[in-house]
Amino acid sequence: MTAVVSDPALSPYAASLLRVLTVPEAAEDPIARQAVDQARLSDRELGELMPAAHRLSPQHPAYRVMLGVHEACRQRQPAFTPQSCAMLSALTDEAVGRGYGGDPVLAVNVLLRCEGPWPEAAARSARKLVTLLLGRYRPDHPYALLALAELAGGLVGAIQTRLSRLWLHPIAKDEVKVLSTLGPAAPALVAEASGHRSYYSPPPLPDAWQRLAAMPEYAAFARRALEVAHTRVADIQSGRAAYKADAAFGKDEVGALGRAVRVALLQDEPWLMDLLRPLLLGVAVAPTAAKTLPSQALLYEVARAVEDFPTPEALAALRAARAAARHKGVHKQLDRKMQRIERTLGDRPDVAFRLPDLGFGHDGVRTVTLGEYEAVMALSHDVDLVWRRTDGKVSTTVPAAVRRDHADMVKEVRGLVKQARGHLGALARSLEAGFTAGATLPYRRWRDELAANGLGWSVVRRLIWEVPDVAGRWRALLPTGDGFADLSGAAVAEPEPDAEVRLWHPLNTSAEEIRAWRDLLTRRELRQPFKQAFREVYLLTPAEVETGTYSNRFAAHIAHYRQLYSLMKAQGWTCSMLGPWDGGDTDDAYRVLAGGAWRAGFRHDYRNQQPEGIQCASTDRVWFDRRVGGSWRTAQLTDVPAIVLSEAMRDVDLFVSVTSIAADPHGWIAGTTATSITGVRRALPS
């Protein structure tokens, strides 16, 4: 192995690691047998170490250092100088020397994180690597390969020919054609943004979609692709094209259309819904009486795209597609996805409150005339429907005459009630999700987009809001028909149009004020759309200050695993299924909070199935990661914003209190004993 000269910009610790990775005689140094301390390495130092680590074989004496560098690069965002882009050379050497490897995805990961122009040596390595990979039976990761081919020069045509011969369908072919004219960065961003990862890849770049959407040529492709898809589905529905279940689009086209939808949603394109809504309705139901779909794959891919960049209009289109679909399995899948979309809307307050009023006035009432009767829909904490005759007689059931003479209108009214309930629930969940982000809204928008909307007013009038006073202090108020009122009921001057408005949280006030708000809401019989005045609050404990980076507050419980898994999914935590298989013994569940700035983690372990057939899990620690430079870094609990800690602990308390079967006799909590579920909350008035 050729020794690498240490960069003088490296710290002594990083230089020592580089030495044991590159100098044969240094592999016997004690540091080669120690775990890598990530905290002592900068992102740029990781970029210097990664090529050297990748060149080592598993039998090398510094294998532990190699593993530590790889793990650090998988968790962080290494930065590469043009010199450290020698990673491409390392990948090429791997493909030549071992007859396998040469991962093109990792190559473009490195290039996109290169600080400065890509060196000429990278082009030479890319040419050699692409030539080797093209010799394989089937090229994997085509967009990464296309990026390398464009970097190498002269190989793009060969890539296009190979892809067309294997699986390239019309929409994907158009995308490849566009990407092949934009230079290597464009297809590299497609590979990055689409989640194409290798084992050694760092976390996705946080701005990959933004960089891709900023390319006018790709944005134009996005619209063109959706227009083609819309026309194709319309032809299938009209009978102009033959129908075959789940075959309207090729797999590569589904991926391309998913990217097109994400770019359009991110840009909040005004033309999108004119194409997306009919497209979703068209792929959700067969043109025959069958329960199949023209493209279940595209329906789910669009739902995933909307989850990434949600808008109320796209959510409403998915809800309409769900209503049109006949397959019950599709209903179940879309219900889960729409719940997650409603939560992620809270991270986009700029679009979350564009709520259609569905014809409801500010009084929360909509009336539809059906002969001698009126269907009266009124908003309260729900959507109430009654049938009123012209003589004033009211019925909660559909009159026989209406059912007989206006069957289609009855169905339409019921659909409207269901749609209104969906919108109310989506708005409430979006507002609740915005708690941890500290989302604020200019009063002008709050007034014009929420309070002036019949559906929106039904939700916001039952919530406590905060508006800054003349001294800049946040003041808790309740909306009234004319503005706001304080706890005493006294009217408050209307805020300035640009004044910020945000939701009140009990964490930020005194127990006396919380009690007063609870009493007021109880007297008025005002049912809030989600827990606010009566919300549980969790504060940092002395034991957690002592443990530093993790909490054992909810550790050492045996939980009913199936219930635990379902609850975590329902609350928006990402987790993997545990079970008696390889790698199924432990899992870390995560929930991203505060608009993506923080992440809570909750470890749990699989326990053998009990004689009664119940699968169990044992609960472990909770910790918090902060997003730094596009990657996650574990934080001290004392650095976690109080509202982020409280909301995450509230979730975990729910998981444990609902699913706990017993205390774990083998559980161990450092420095303390297991805390009872009811004893960890802040003392609040009951």
Number of C-alpha atoms within 10 A of each C-alpha: 10 7 13 12 11 17 12 8 10 16 15 12 15 21 19 16 25 28 22 25 29 22 15 15 9 18 20 13 15 10 17 21 14 12 13 21 13 16 8 11 19 17 16 19 23 24 26 26 27 26 22 24 25 18 18 18 11 11 7 13 19 26 19 17 25 28 16 17 25 21 17 22 23 18 17 23 26 28 22 25 20 18 16 23 25 23 26 28 23 21 24 26 18 19 18 15 10 9 10 14 15 22 24 30 25 21 27 26 26 25 25 18 19 21 16 11 9 16 15 12 16 22 19 16 22 27 20 20 28 25 16 16 20 16 9 10 8 12 16 14 14 19 26 27 29 29 31 32 26 26 22 23 16 10 18 21 14 15 22 18 11 16 19 15 10 11 14 19 16 16 24 22 18 17 20 22 14 17 23 21 13 15 17 24 20 23 27 28 24 21 24 26 20 17 12 16 19 13 11 18 24 23 19 19 18 15 12 17 18 15 15 22 22 12 12 10 14 20 18 14 20 24 20 16 22 22 16 14 22 20 14 17 25 19 15 19 19 11 12 11 13 11 19 14 15 17 13 23 22 19 15 16 23 22 18 24 25 23 24 25 25 24 24 21 21 18 15 15 13 9 10 19 16 11 16 21 19 18 23 27 22 25 30 29 25 23 21 11 8 11 15 20 25 23 24 19 19 24 24 20 18 23 26 20 21 28 22 16 22 28 25 21 19 23 24 19 19 26 20 18 24 24 15 17 20 18 15 11 10 19 17 11 13 20 15 13 18 22 19 24 27 27 23 26 30 28 25 18 18 14 15 20 23 17 21 17 19 15 14 19 17 17 14 19 18 18 18 14 13 19 12 11 20 19 24 17 22 20 23 16 15 15 19 14 21 15 22 21 16 10 8 10 9 16 13 11 10 16 14 9 13 19 15 11 12 14 12 11 16 18 11 12 17 14 14 16 19 13 18 21 17 15 23 22 18 25 26 21 21 23 25 20 22 23 22 25 20 16 20 18 17 15 20 17 18 21 16 10 18 23 22 15 25 23 29 26 24 23 25 22 19 20 22 21 19 19 23 15 14 8 6 8 10 17 13 22 24 22 19 16 11 10 15 22 18 15 14 9 12 10 16 16 11 13 18 11 12 11 15 19 21 22 21 22 22 19 18 12 11 10 15 11 15 22 16 15 22 17 14 15 17 11 9 8 9 15 14 18 22 16 12 19 21 17 14 18 21 20 16 19 15 9 16 20 14 14 16 15 19 21 24 22 25 23 24 25 24 24 29 21 25 15 17 22 21 13 19 20 18 13 16 19 20 15 18 12 13 22 19 11 7 7 10 13 16 17 17 17 19 21 20 22 24 19 19 14 16 24 23 23 23 25 17 25 19 21 20 13 14 9 7 6 8 13 18 25 28 25 27 22 18 25 23 27 21 21 17 13 13 18 19 18 17 17 18 17 23 15 12 18 12 17 22 23 25 20 20 24 26 17 16 22 20 17 22 22 15 14 21 22 15 12 15 17 9 8 15 14 17 12 10 12 14 17 14 11 13 9 9 18 18 16 12 15 12 7
